[in-house]
Amino acid sequence: MIPRYSNEKVSSIWSDKNRYEIWLKIEIAICEKLCIDKKIPKKDFLNIKRKSRIDVKDIEKLDEKTHHEVIAFLNSVSKKVGKSSRYIHQGITSSDIIDTAFSVQLKQATEIIISDLNNFLKVLKTKAKKYKNTICLGRTHGIHAEPTTFGLKLASFYAEMERNRKRLKNALEDISICAISGAVGTYATIDPAIENFVAKKLNLKSEKISTQVIPRDRHAHLFSIFGIIASSIERIAIEIRHLQRTEVREAEEFFSKTQKGSSAMPHKKNPVLSENLTGLSRYIRSAVIPMLENIALWHERDISHSSVERILAPDVTIGLNFAINRATKLISNLKVYPENMKKNLNLLNGLVFSQALLLELIEKKGVDRQTAYDVVQKNAMTVWKTKENFLDVIKKDKRINGVISDSELKKLFNEKNYLKKIDYIFSKVFKV
């Protein structure tokens, strides 16, 4: 991932140094179990544990000759350990080390992303409660529909992100897997007890059955959840982008005193954070298909998945970490304009209350649905053309004013009617 979007905490997980250190930790854990089982002399194990260390540059230099990263790693460690190194990597294959380490790296990155989501959820909850009763327009197909509240919009985002956190926790458990089972997963050259020992050391679970690799459906599951989270972020970003449009301006991104909006037009305040989140979401989602395609490997293993994972795992986890934190700051500093929400609510001269009138005619006045719909729609279409007030127009219609009094109509045309169940919805979302 480019430095612009990189957080050192996540980026370091994917460094060569961290990967090799995990490899070494796995190799030492295997040797420890072999020592416990008296298959390695204690003095040799202690020598391995004491002398083995990572030299990234040396591994890189050796890899130029071997064209095999694990062998280069083993050769580098062996030079430092000496004769005792003959017990290292005994009875296992490269994939045992690589795949188990990859699980550890994904676990490390995912735990950070879950922490990011926790922070995001706190901000969404705070803002949702703040604007719980702030009336604004609900829009369907981009067209004014009926009143809702800005708090409900934010509560919807919260509920979705809460589901995403739950999904991610499940995916984290699914990917926290250790496989130390030998060349084709038969344990022919390695005792299953070693796998269980290593798994416990690394806070992982043993794979029930593997080939030479951990099955890639686990990885596909995790990255699919990453893609869903990205899409949820984009849903929020798109909402902000629409609300920040000049002719709407119900909400907008924070704009600092020194910030510039356009190199050509000094007046501009563009929704650049939200647009950036939309772009990042597209990229993160693009990783889902390659990860799904990694599931279908030849026989017990090929390496077609390897290059995909080397590129996408760092970029996606780093990118998602950045996106969640950016979205958190966006919502935390979001500027909200209730007065513009009120103004926009009245743009259609009362048409947003058409359903309230329709239901009153049907449910309380006994008008059949088709007749009621036709009457209300005809008057609504008149308002679209003439720009008159909807309430004034329907008062002129004898089919309506003959059955509904002016006081009843006034009660219908009240946006506070749409707040009746807000507390109920919030109690479900926030469980309070």
PyMOL commands that set and color helices and strands:
alter all, ss='L'
color gray80, all
select helices_A, chain A and resi 3-5+8-14+16-36+42-51+56-66+69-87+94-130+150-175+192-201+217-243+272-286+288-293+304-332+338-345+351-364+369-386+390-395+398-401+406-412+415-419+422-430
alter helices_A, ss='H'
color red, helices_A
select strands_A, chain A and resi 135-140+143-149+177-178+205-206+251-252+335-336
alter strands_A, ss='S'
color yellow, strands_A
deselect
rebuild
show_as cartoon
